[in-house]
Amino acid sequence: MKTSLEEAVRLNAQPFSSVEDLTPLLEAIGDAKFVLLGEATHGTSEFYTWRAALTKRLILEKGFSLIAVEGDWPSSQRVNRYIKDFDQDEKQPHAVLQAFKRWPTWMWANEEIADFINWLNKHNQTNQQKVGFYGIDVYSLWESMEEVLLYLTETNPAGGDTELAKKAFSCFEPFNREPDHYALTAADFSKSCVEEVSRLLASIRSNEDLYKDEYESDLDLKINALVTKNAEDYYRAMMQSGEMSWNIRDEHMVEAINEVRDYHGNEAKIIIWEHNTHIGDASATNMKNDGMTNVGQILREQNRVEDVYSIGFGTHSGTVIAAPSWGEPAEKMEVPPATPNTWEDLLHRTGAFDKFLLFHSENFSLFDRWVGHRAIGVVYNPKYEAYGNYVPSKMSQRYDAFVFIDRTHALSPLQVEDRF
């Protein structure tokens, strides 16, 4: 008789109440070079604090030195410069996080991240191997373009790359920083800026030795140029297909991850913070039916199995920070008890306590079956959760481990003026 999912959880779940209790998880990570830490929402305090606790142990015990997050590169660079003391005037983490002005600001401008980057700053002051913090998302087209133009104008005003940057910037100027306007116009390929941004990226890559310094200016310039090129592609694809634009975004994030890691050396170990929908292998979900891929799937395909370790996070009920519709102010919302017979309901029914599961060869087949798995985005309506917030998944294929916090609480956003 086949073991039920409920019995499989009872047999394999391990309770935890401290980061020391997660030692078996650290042991299972082994010598992996990529550790992916997920979240079921973008507004839950415990997901941030437990990921931070795991990240600290990975840094201290396993030599990880890179953190990549689902955030804009220019804003995240403010954090990177702060924790590495590149900017001597940046002394307060709350001030640094004011750089995250793009909605949804609460994803990174929050008290939980302020505490974490304060720890990173202190760690870097007393350790020779500095930890870096990098944003890998694709949305910052205008901000990244401005960063490229500003840097080149200040360092090499008469250079060829500066002229290419000016041409690219002028191509985007008529759209008033409105991605939707550009997407509509660029539906006619002849009116897009693809040539300008492609030439700029190619030239910067060929000349990157000109921009090397102790403050990672060459990496900063290259990734901003990469964002500009891939963001142009992303916004143009928005008018054609949601699946296509999703894939462009996740492929960009992997490209940025690989660029950061290559910059620091092939042996550099990287921790990736993103939503479960990005880090949990898409081929183990119904996303594959629509031809969608994601960061977790691509990294597994590009690397050895033992080099990539993916950890999902979830909750049964609690509160969360989200917005009722795109662009609206954040609200503290109730997360209702998980829908019956879903993954989160199952974990709750087998004991209303925090627990984690390790998926491995001995138990893989027990969890290799389809079950609904909760996903809450920045836009959320609890009333309709059962109709669109559960992703059919094979959990032991989607993740290498899963951390479940039975009842969670909304994170604490900082007051930041939104900029779209």
Wavefront OBJ file of the C-alpha trace (Angstrom):
o trace
v 0.000 0.000 0.000
v 1.388 3.395 -1.008
v 2.304 5.715 1.872
v -0.008 8.740 2.034
v 1.436 12.240 1.825
v 0.260 12.846 5.368
v 2.132 9.811 6.645
v 5.188 10.764 4.571
v 5.281 14.161 6.291
v 4.891 12.603 9.739
v 7.792 10.246 9.032
v 10.164 12.844 7.597
v 9.406 16.248 9.129
v 11.857 17.613 11.688
v 10.689 20.307 14.146
v 12.775 23.431 14.719
v 12.699 26.478 16.951
v 16.240 27.813 16.568
v 18.783 28.141 13.791
v 20.860 25.451 15.537
v 17.948 23.043 14.955
v 18.505 23.548 11.211
v 21.973 21.951 11.327
v 20.744 18.881 9.356
v 19.725 21.290 6.593
v 23.216 22.840 6.563
v 24.699 19.352 6.397
v 22.437 18.419 3.476
v 23.611 21.507 1.561
v 27.075 19.976 1.649
v 29.502 21.648 -0.756
v 26.856 23.245 -2.974
v 27.947 26.476 -4.668
v 24.431 27.810 -5.246
v 21.943 27.867 -2.368
v 18.496 29.162 -3.312
v 16.302 30.430 -0.466
v 12.674 30.972 -1.385
v 9.585 32.558 0.124
v 5.870 32.023 -0.377
v 5.187 35.782 -0.115
v 7.112 39.024 -0.496
v 5.774 40.378 2.796
v 6.347 37.854 5.590
v 8.740 38.655 8.428
v 9.689 35.067 9.233
v 10.726 34.290 5.668
v 13.218 37.171 5.806
v 14.514 36.457 9.310
v 14.975 32.714 8.821
v 16.647 33.239 5.449
v 18.951 35.750 7.126
v 19.735 33.252 9.905
v 20.552 30.530 7.373
v 22.573 32.959 5.288
v 24.691 33.935 8.286
v 25.511 30.297 8.958
v 26.357 29.698 5.302
v 28.717 32.679 5.393
v 30.357 31.741 8.676
v 30.505 27.970 8.278
v 30.638 27.295 4.539
v 32.415 30.307 3.070
v 29.592 31.841 1.041
v 30.497 35.386 -0.019
v 27.771 36.481 -2.459
v 24.090 37.263 -1.937
v 21.809 37.819 -4.938
v 18.270 39.096 -4.389
v 15.102 39.650 -6.397
v 15.684 43.397 -6.472
v 16.966 46.132 -8.785
v 20.714 46.286 -9.388
v 21.155 50.073 -8.809
v 19.282 50.052 -5.478
v 21.062 46.907 -4.312
v 24.399 48.494 -5.161
v 23.732 51.059 -2.446
v 23.550 48.139 -0.015
v 26.663 46.517 -1.482
v 28.649 49.743 -1.151
v 27.399 50.188 2.411
v 28.288 46.726 3.666
v 31.721 46.912 1.986
v 32.391 50.497 3.142
v 32.859 51.723 -0.422
v 30.909 54.854 0.534
v 32.322 56.188 3.779
v 29.356 58.528 4.320
v 26.820 55.677 4.352
v 26.502 54.879 8.064
v 22.863 53.909 8.681
v 21.126 50.901 7.090
v 17.748 52.665 7.172
v 19.142 55.494 5.049
v 20.725 53.041 2.600
v 17.423 51.225 2.088
v 15.754 54.456 0.987
v 17.317 53.589 -2.397
v 14.526 51.037 -2.930
v 11.988 53.499 -4.286
v 10.410 51.306 -6.952
v 7.059 49.817 -5.966
v 6.811 47.421 -4.125
v 9.261 49.208 -1.835
v 8.501 46.958 1.157
v 10.262 43.969 -0.432
v 13.695 45.320 0.516
v 13.070 48.538 2.442
v 12.032 46.894 5.696
v 13.271 46.499 9.258
v 14.207 42.863 8.733
v 16.605 43.731 5.898
v 17.944 46.732 7.854
v 18.952 44.373 10.678
v 20.514 41.938 8.225
v 22.625 44.449 6.294
v 23.779 45.944 9.583
v 25.106 42.480 10.461
v 26.737 42.174 7.019
v 28.460 45.524 7.459
v 29.901 44.489 10.823
v 30.920 41.078 9.458
v 32.789 42.673 6.544
v 34.664 45.009 8.881
v 36.242 42.078 10.711
v 36.711 39.507 7.932
v 39.098 39.439 5.010
v 36.594 37.725 2.695
v 33.941 40.387 2.152
v 30.327 39.437 1.459
v 28.610 41.191 -1.459
v 24.917 42.022 -1.951
v 23.588 42.224 -5.529
v 20.192 42.820 -7.170
v 19.489 40.563 -10.144
v 16.068 41.709 -11.375
v 15.356 43.257 -14.768
v 12.959 46.127 -14.087
v 15.382 49.058 -13.678
v 15.688 50.026 -17.343
v 15.845 53.805 -16.843
v 17.767 53.724 -13.583
v 20.404 51.384 -15.013
v 20.661 53.450 -18.198
v 21.201 56.579 -16.102
v 23.866 54.828 -14.008
v 25.748 53.805 -17.160
v 25.588 57.287 -18.664
v 26.564 59.016 -15.410
v 29.569 56.770 -14.820
v 30.864 56.990 -18.383
v 30.373 60.762 -18.526
v 32.370 61.198 -15.318
v 35.195 58.793 -16.172
v 35.569 58.927 -19.959
v 33.448 61.754 -21.409
v 35.040 61.597 -24.869
v 35.076 57.805 -25.139
v 33.210 55.649 -27.622
v 31.191 53.902 -24.907
v 29.942 57.272 -23.686
v 28.649 58.118 -27.163
v 26.900 54.747 -27.398
v 25.320 55.333 -23.984
v 24.057 58.753 -25.051
v 22.478 57.262 -28.175
v 20.801 54.522 -26.164
v 19.536 56.966 -23.557
v 18.139 59.313 -26.201
v 16.267 56.381 -27.742
v 14.374 55.811 -24.477
v 13.856 59.476 -23.564
v 10.526 59.975 -25.410
v 8.794 57.371 -23.229
v 8.987 59.382 -19.967
v 10.174 56.446 -17.871
v 6.943 54.572 -18.635
v 7.661 50.919 -19.535
v 4.122 50.414 -20.839
v 4.550 53.274 -23.301
v 7.765 51.777 -24.577
v 6.234 48.291 -24.783
v 3.336 49.554 -26.896
v 5.578 51.496 -29.258
v 8.181 48.730 -29.501
v 5.541 46.242 -30.612
v 6.575 47.609 -33.994
v 10.120 46.187 -33.939
v 11.469 48.934 -36.191
v 10.756 51.501 -33.465
v 12.497 49.634 -30.644
v 15.841 50.501 -29.062
v 17.258 46.998 -29.289
v 20.172 47.933 -31.573
v 21.356 50.749 -29.334
v 21.392 48.728 -26.104
v 22.960 45.677 -27.757
v 25.830 47.753 -29.151
v 26.355 49.433 -25.786
v 26.578 46.128 -23.882
v 28.912 44.573 -26.465
v 31.236 47.583 -26.358
v 31.357 47.721 -22.544
v 32.128 44.011 -22.389
v 34.985 44.413 -24.859
v 36.375 47.397 -22.927
v 35.715 46.266 -19.358
v 39.413 46.379 -18.425
v 39.217 50.166 -18.759
v 36.812 50.399 -15.830
v 38.422 48.155 -13.211
v 38.928 49.610 -9.729
v 38.699 48.558 -6.099
v 35.015 49.537 -5.931
v 33.728 47.009 -8.508
v 32.944 49.782 -11.004
v 33.570 47.448 -13.949
v 31.012 44.925 -12.642
v 28.544 47.712 -11.852
v 28.846 49.150 -15.356
v 28.541 45.775 -17.068
v 25.468 44.636 -15.119
v 23.701 47.975 -15.598
v 24.323 47.661 -19.346
v 23.068 44.059 -19.217
v 19.917 45.165 -17.370
v 19.299 47.849 -19.974
v 19.552 45.359 -22.839
v 17.462 42.643 -21.195
v 14.892 45.086 -19.790
v 14.341 46.435 -23.318
v 13.717 42.838 -24.418
v 11.441 42.192 -21.429
v 9.239 45.247 -21.911
v 8.971 44.615 -25.643
v 7.895 41.014 -24.950
v 5.167 42.159 -22.537
v 2.912 42.992 -25.478
v 3.422 39.577 -27.043
v 3.258 36.978 -24.280
v 3.238 36.802 -20.492
v 5.101 33.500 -20.671
v 7.765 34.999 -22.948
v 8.366 38.003 -20.699
v 8.504 35.719 -17.630
v 11.216 33.606 -19.280
v 13.205 36.676 -20.342
v 13.116 37.947 -16.757
v 14.274 34.675 -15.193
v 16.902 34.096 -17.883
v 18.224 37.582 -17.132
v 18.410 36.810 -13.412
v 20.474 33.701 -14.132
v 22.728 35.694 -16.470
v 23.262 38.294 -13.732
v 23.971 35.564 -11.151
v 26.587 34.021 -13.436
v 28.180 37.399 -14.203
v 28.514 38.208 -10.489
v 29.924 34.794 -9.704
v 32.351 34.855 -12.646
v 33.559 38.267 -11.505
v 34.454 36.912 -8.073
v 35.880 33.614 -9.343
v 34.482 30.207 -10.247
v 34.828 28.952 -6.693
v 32.737 31.770 -5.203
v 29.603 30.517 -3.471
v 26.336 32.404 -3.896
v 23.070 32.563 -1.911
v 19.968 33.573 -3.882
v 16.891 35.118 -2.231
v 13.767 35.005 -4.404
v 10.137 33.963 -4.383
v 9.425 30.228 -4.495
v 8.077 30.665 -8.031
v 11.590 31.626 -9.143
v 13.798 29.288 -7.109
v 11.631 26.146 -7.105
v 12.221 24.150 -10.310
v 9.492 25.159 -12.790
v 9.629 21.765 -14.524
v 8.088 20.256 -11.364
v 5.041 22.564 -11.589
v 2.251 23.267 -14.053
v 4.354 26.188 -15.344
v 6.012 23.728 -17.732
v 2.686 23.278 -19.559
v 2.953 26.909 -20.678
v 6.592 26.610 -21.718
v 7.813 28.594 -18.708
v 11.159 28.148 -17.024
v 12.741 29.811 -13.986
v 15.947 30.459 -12.088
v 15.863 27.187 -10.161
v 15.353 25.074 -13.260
v 18.003 26.866 -15.346
v 20.660 26.708 -12.613
v 20.030 22.981 -12.206
v 20.395 22.506 -15.968
v 23.618 24.539 -16.109
v 25.385 22.935 -13.139
v 26.073 19.626 -11.450
v 23.240 18.307 -9.293
v 25.309 18.565 -6.106
v 26.212 22.214 -6.776
v 22.645 23.587 -6.576
v 20.503 23.341 -3.434
v 17.000 24.832 -3.386
v 14.959 25.484 -0.226
v 11.298 26.478 -0.372
v 9.491 28.320 2.444
v 5.790 28.321 3.317
v 3.153 29.020 5.965
v -0.310 27.893 6.984
v -1.787 31.215 8.180
v -0.963 34.607 9.666
v -0.547 38.111 8.287
v 1.322 39.547 5.302
v 2.209 42.865 3.675
v 0.759 43.098 0.156
v -1.355 45.424 -1.994
v -4.920 44.917 -3.275
v -3.869 45.868 -6.810
v -0.743 46.866 -8.711
v 0.786 50.154 -7.584
v -1.506 50.682 -4.591
v -0.197 51.277 -1.054
v 0.828 48.249 0.979
v -1.584 46.852 3.544
v -1.304 44.382 6.386
v -3.592 41.519 5.354
v -4.766 38.312 6.939
v -3.473 35.112 5.372
v -6.350 32.654 5.844
v -5.781 29.032 6.834
v -4.492 27.084 3.851
v -7.048 25.543 1.505
v -7.840 21.906 2.465
v -5.645 19.175 0.967
v -2.926 21.595 -0.155
v 0.731 21.279 0.830
v 0.421 23.939 3.545
v -2.762 22.388 4.944
v -1.060 19.015 5.026
v 1.940 20.354 6.947
v -0.385 22.035 9.445
v -2.581 18.940 9.948
v 0.457 16.816 10.741
v 1.312 19.118 13.645
v 0.800 22.859 14.110
v 4.485 23.607 14.689
v 7.444 24.810 12.638
v 9.189 22.012 10.759
v 11.435 21.273 7.814
v 11.689 18.448 5.316
v 14.754 17.211 3.483
v 14.069 15.497 0.165
v 16.586 12.803 -0.738
v 16.867 9.470 -2.509
v 15.302 7.511 0.363
v 12.089 9.566 0.527
v 11.994 11.199 -2.922
v 9.203 8.970 -4.267
v 6.990 9.671 -1.239
v 6.717 13.348 -2.224
v 6.839 12.864 -5.991
v 3.139 13.507 -6.533
v 1.049 16.511 -7.457
v -0.187 18.787 -4.679
v -1.292 22.424 -4.564
v 1.391 24.736 -3.120
v 0.565 28.289 -1.995
v 2.131 31.333 -3.691
v 1.278 34.936 -2.697
v 2.631 37.838 -4.719
v 2.875 41.572 -4.075
v -0.774 41.818 -5.195
v -3.096 39.710 -3.069
v -6.786 39.257 -2.303
v -7.326 36.681 0.468
v -11.001 36.241 -0.516
v -10.054 34.642 -3.812
v -6.958 32.771 -2.675
v -8.317 29.286 -3.361
v -8.901 30.176 -7.028
v -5.448 31.350 -8.028
v -2.808 31.147 -5.310
v -1.932 27.454 -5.425
v 0.577 26.055 -7.885
v 0.324 22.293 -8.619
v 3.773 20.953 -7.733
v 5.796 17.799 -7.185
v 7.541 18.945 -4.036
v 10.546 16.596 -3.993
v 11.311 17.575 -7.596
v 10.670 21.276 -7.086
v 12.923 21.685 -4.012
v 15.728 19.910 -2.182
v 14.229 20.943 1.164
v 11.228 22.812 2.537
v 10.932 25.034 5.622
v 7.428 25.437 7.060
v 6.477 28.112 9.592
v 2.983 27.329 10.834
v 1.898 30.882 11.693
v 3.682 33.910 10.277
v 3.530 37.696 10.619
v 3.742 40.668 8.290
v 7.161 42.246 7.887
v 7.833 45.839 8.978
v 8.171 48.182 5.971
v 10.175 51.378 6.122
v 8.584 54.622 5.014
v 9.813 55.181 1.445
v 8.426 57.416 -1.278
v 7.339 55.178 -4.161
v 8.802 55.669 -7.621
v 7.501 53.589 -10.506
l 1 2 3 4 5 6 7 8 9 10 11 12 13 14 15 16 17 18 19 20 21 22 23 24 25 26 27 28 29 30 31 32 33 34 35 36 37 38 39 40 41 42 43 44 45 46 47 48 49 50 51 52 53 54 55 56 57 58 59 60 61 62 63 64 65 66 67 68 69 70 71 72 73 74 75 76 77 78 79 80 81 82 83 84 85 86 87 88 89 90 91 92 93 94 95 96 97 98 99 100 101 102 103 104 105 106 107 108 109 110 111 112 113 114 115 116 117 118 119 120 121 122 123 124 125 126 127 128 129 130 131 132 133 134 135 136 137 138 139 140 141 142 143 144 145 146 147 148 149 150 151 152 153 154 155 156 157 158 159 160 161 162 163 164 165 166 167 168 169 170 171 172 173 174 175 176 177 178 179 180 181 182 183 184 185 186 187 188 189 190 191 192 193 194 195 196 197 198 199 200 201 202 203 204 205 206 207 208 209 210 211 212 213 214 215 216 217 218 219 220 221 222 223 224 225 226 227 228 229 230 231 232 233 234 235 236 237 238 239 240 241 242 243 244 245 246 247 248 249 250 251 252 253 254 255 256 257 258 259 260 261 262 263 264 265 266 267 268 269 270 271 272 273 274 275 276 277 278 279 280 281 282 283 284 285 286 287 288 289 290 291 292 293 294 295 296 297 298 299 300 301 302 303 304 305 306 307 308 309 310 311 312 313 314 315 316 317 318 319 320 321 322 323 324 325 326 327 328 329 330 331 332 333 334 335 336 337 338 339 340 341 342 343 344 345 346 347 348 349 350 351 352 353 354 355 356 357 358 359 360 361 362 363 364 365 366 367 368 369 370 371 372 373 374 375 376 377 378 379 380 381 382 383 384 385 386 387 388 389 390 391 392 393 394 395 396 397 398 399 400 401 402 403 404 405 406 407 408 409 410 411 412 413 414 415 416 417 418 419 420
